[in-house]
Amino acid sequence: LENIPQNLYSMDVEYKLARCLHPHQVYVMLNGMKGVGKDVEINQDYSEPASCEVKFEDFQTALQAYNWIRTGADGTVGEGNNVTLLGGDCQLHWFRTPQDGMKYWTRELNF
């Protein structure tokens, strides 16, 4: 998930994902968010992530969860990669965008 709205804490993101996936008996817990956002001394629950990576135990679960997150808890499918689940311009990608992703598109990388 990328471009998570700035007004969401990591516990808000986890809660919204849990509400979406819980009816399908898929449970999530965010980890590694401590020190992300404005107040780096605050614990993980109150960090403000701009993006996060969600991992699943197998491909089938990941594929189904991708579709459930895209559809959202209310059944609304966002346009393109946009996800209505978290609000704003949040985007869902199958794979995380590489750190040098823009260099590829602007042709600054030499292969």
Helices and strands as residue ranges (DSSP letters): H 10-21, G 22-24, G 44-46, H 59-71, H 101-105
